[in-house]
Amino acid sequence: MENKSINITTVMEKIMKGVFWGCAAISIVAVLFIGGFILFNALPFFSHTSLWSFLTGKNWIPSGEIFGIYPMLVASFFATLGAVVIGVVVGISTAIVITSILPPAISSVISKIVDLLAGIPSVIYGFFGLMVIVPIIKLTGAPSGGLSLLAVIIILSFMILPTIIRMTEVSLKAIPKEYKEGAYALGATRLQYIFKVQLRAAKSGIIAGVMLAIGRALGETMAVMLVAGNSPVVPNSILSSVRTVTANIAMEMSYAPAGPHQQALFATGLVLFIIIMAINIGMQLIVKRMERN
Amino acid sequence: MKKRLLLALGVILVTGSMATGCSSSTSSGASSTEQASVSNTTSSGTEKIIVVGSTTVAAPMEKLEEAYEQIANVDIEIQGVGSSAGIQAAANGTANIGMASREIKESEKELGLEEIVIAKDSIAIVVHPSNPVDDLTIEQVKDIYEGTITNWSEVGGENQPILVICREDGSGTRGAFEEIIGLEMDIEGVTVSSVVQTAVIQEGNGAVKATTAAQENGIGFVSLGYIDDTISAIKINGVEPTVETTLAGDYKISRPLLLVTSGDQGAAVDDFIEYILSDGQEIVAETYIPVN
């Protein structure tokens, strides 16, 4: 490297190294810039409303400069929880069927269909929800005409299924053959092997998938906005109209006048950003700990 | 790990403060114009017109400004700060033209401003086509939106709960609707919207229309231009919402978009207003009902 004679290969190598470094830096800079931007726009808001009353306030009335996102936090929490419960049960079962039960020809077809599911744009999910799921829920006599937390949960669970299925499938397939042979040698049945050996061995991958799914469910906006009803009130049943944290930002950002209202939306974004960061970091810690054990 | 977190936080703070620097320079430009008194000519001899007031009127005015500055040698400056502030600015001379998206109040008539209606904005109350109710009073609409009337049977319809559909906070249509109907209440001395909190909120006229069309027991409101066969517009105090009834002043859920001036503001201002009322009406018509 210290050779001063001009060596084109060395120079090229250095240039390309710089280019790759630059490309890698772009995504880091993007995260920092977005984080800084949200933080900078949100911070002035906390001189208007304290963080505590912002997080626990039950009323969201921008016209009176009353900003409380508790109803949205509750809605996002239950929507995500509901979707993840359905997604985990259905998703892991599907992955097991694909990897260990069905013959390869059929399971590859199912696997491809799951990939298609992942490729559908979210607005299509929302439209499907509005046209199909909402009218079905409406038949139960829901007070808000089917636009409800339940509709959000159903749509979100569809949307996160591919993530859970794919991650589970990959980690189930990565399990060494010896495990299977060992389990069968010890007299385990097929189901015993799947539940007591395979799933446990694939634990960290599955949990990573679930965490990714939580992130997706929390962050989803368009599909949710179409079916949620968007009333900023704490839901009193699964059939209530709800507004999620993301929908709150998307609904009002276009018209919110500069000032406390706009800042409140940025502050909502900051809260969402922090929650999602926390989930990501938590996921990495959990996965790391599991891999170590 | 901790060190890295601290580092990340530091970087975020630095980017944040950099952003502060950037934006404060732009905002100082805006605030200095507020202080500027009306100066009719700049050094280059270009006439300067300051227009202040309603954000609703400011939106079409900005398009009008763009078009007019290409055909006339003027420098027009538009600030959306609200109707009341605009009327005051026109009266005390800090603006050449004030903008208002509501009728001039009795107390403001004393200011002796000249009012020019440049357009009308009209909001239709809509229900599902199968709903037998086709006429409501403004008071009934108010009670429905405040949640004191909750069943269609109370206003002559079937025994069905009413599903209230509303626009998002900050929407101009919602603001106008609340203002005209009087959907306002006091909470701890602040005037806030009194629309029932459980109302279904939809973003945009189109979404309100689609939701109303899908909900047999729903009621919503949209700009006049959005009415079609999928929803039916309700008569208010017996008057159907149309362009004609709005212009005649019979349909009550409507408001004028006003320009107000005080005394003689000079030829440049007169020409600009003349333009708005003639060729400019086409631009106004993109979103509102033109008057000419």
HADDOCK unambig.tbl for C-alpha pairs under 7 A between the chains (distance, minus, plus):
assign (segid A and resid 32 and name CA) (segid B and resid 12 and name CA) 5.85 0.50 0.50
assign (segid A and resid 33 and name CA) (segid B and resid 15 and name CA) 6.40 0.50 0.50
assign (segid A and resid 35 and name CA) (segid B and resid 12 and name CA) 6.64 0.50 0.50
assign (segid A and resid 36 and name CA) (segid B and resid 12 and name CA) 4.96 0.50 0.50
assign (segid A and resid 36 and name CA) (segid B and resid 13 and name CA) 6.63 0.50 0.50
assign (segid A and resid 36 and name CA) (segid B and resid 15 and name CA) 5.46 0.50 0.50
assign (segid A and resid 36 and name CA) (segid B and resid 16 and name CA) 4.59 0.50 0.50
assign (segid A and resid 37 and name CA) (segid B and resid 16 and name CA) 6.13 0.50 0.50
assign (segid A and resid 37 and name CA) (segid B and resid 19 and name CA) 6.93 0.50 0.50
assign (segid A and resid 39 and name CA) (segid B and resid 16 and name CA) 6.83 0.50 0.50
assign (segid A and resid 40 and name CA) (segid B and resid 16 and name CA) 5.16 0.50 0.50
assign (segid A and resid 62 and name CA) (segid B and resid 169 and name CA) 6.45 0.50 0.50
assign (segid A and resid 63 and name CA) (segid B and resid 169 and name CA) 6.96 0.50 0.50
assign (segid A and resid 63 and name CA) (segid B and resid 192 and name CA) 5.19 0.50 0.50
assign (segid A and resid 63 and name CA) (segid B and resid 193 and name CA) 6.01 0.50 0.50
assign (segid A and resid 64 and name CA) (segid B and resid 190 and name CA) 5.84 0.50 0.50
assign (segid A and resid 64 and name CA) (segid B and resid 191 and name CA) 5.86 0.50 0.50
assign (segid A and resid 64 and name CA) (segid B and resid 192 and name CA) 4.33 0.50 0.50
assign (segid A and resid 144 and name CA) (segid B and resid 163 and name CA) 6.27 0.50 0.50
assign (segid A and resid 145 and name CA) (segid B and resid 215 and name CA) 6.54 0.50 0.50
assign (segid A and resid 229 and name CA) (segid B and resid 200 and name CA) 4.74 0.50 0.50
assign (segid A and resid 229 and name CA) (segid B and resid 201 and name CA) 5.81 0.50 0.50
assign (segid A and resid 230 and name CA) (segid B and resid 200 and name CA) 5.84 0.50 0.50
assign (segid A and resid 230 and name CA) (segid B and resid 201 and name CA) 5.06 0.50 0.50
assign (segid A and resid 231 and name CA) (segid B and resid 197 and name CA) 6.43 0.50 0.50
assign (segid A and resid 231 and name CA) (segid B and resid 198 and name CA) 5.38 0.50 0.50
assign (segid A and resid 231 and name CA) (segid B and resid 199 and name CA) 5.83 0.50 0.50
assign (segid A and resid 231 and name CA) (segid B and resid 200 and name CA) 5.26 0.50 0.50
assign (segid A and resid 231 and name CA) (segid B and resid 201 and name CA) 5.73 0.50 0.50
assign (segid A and resid 232 and name CA) (segid B and resid 197 and name CA) 6.69 0.50 0.50
assign (segid A and resid 233 and name CA) (segid B and resid 197 and name CA) 6.53 0.50 0.50
assign (segid A and resid 233 and name CA) (segid B and resid 198 and name CA) 6.48 0.50 0.50
assign (segid A and resid 241 and name CA) (segid B and resid 200 and name CA) 6.77 0.50 0.50
assign (segid A and resid 251 and name CA) (segid B and resid 168 and name CA) 6.45 0.50 0.50
assign (segid A and resid 251 and name CA) (segid B and resid 203 and name CA) 5.78 0.50 0.50
assign (segid A and resid 252 and name CA) (segid B and resid 168 and name CA) 6.24 0.50 0.50
assign (segid A and resid 252 and name CA) (segid B and resid 169 and name CA) 6.35 0.50 0.50
assign (segid A and resid 252 and name CA) (segid B and resid 170 and name CA) 6.55 0.50 0.50
assign (segid A and resid 255 and name CA) (segid B and resid 170 and name CA) 5.21 0.50 0.50
assign (segid A and resid 255 and name CA) (segid B and resid 171 and name CA) 5.69 0.50 0.50
assign (segid A and resid 256 and name CA) (segid B and resid 170 and name CA) 5.19 0.50 0.50
